[in-house]
Amino acid sequence: MSAHALYVTAAYAITAVALAGLIGWILIDQRARKRELAELEASGVRRRSDKAIKS
């Protein structure tokens, strides 16, 4: 494998790892936000948009 091909392969591999890390981080953060929202709704805190629907 030539030096250029090795460089390109390494660049793609690093990019794939970085993208996989970002996607994982987003999914973990999404679960945390959903859990926080469920806790807030269970404690009685409601969304401001709910007032407009009930009026």
N, C-alpha and C positions, 0 to 999 in steps of 0.2 A: 504494500500500500504506500502510495507516495505521500510526501509531507503535506501536500495540499489536501488530498483526500482525507487524511487523518485530522487535519485542522477543521475541515467542513463537517466531518462526522462528529467530532468533539463539540463543535458549536451547536449542531442540531441536538445532541444529547443533553447538553447543558440547558438549552432552551426548553426541551421537553420536561426535564426535571423541574425547572422553574415554573412552567405552566401547571404541572401537576401539583406542585406545592401551593400555588395560588388558588387553584380550584379546591384543593383540600381545605385550605384556610377559609375560603368563602363558605363551604358547606358546614364546617364546624361552627363558624360565626352565625350562620343562619339558624342552626339548631339552638344556639344560645339565645338569640333574639326571640325566637318563637317561645322558648321556655319562659323568658322574662315577660313576654306579652301575656302568656297564659296565667302567670302568677299575678300580674297586675289586674287582669280581668277577673280572676278569682277573688281578689281582695276588694272588688267593687269599683275599681277605677275604670271608667268607660272612655271611649273615644269621643272627641268633640263632634265628629260627623254623625254619631248616633242621635244627638239631640235634634238635628234637622229632620231625621226620618220619623221620630216619634211625635213631632209637633203637629 
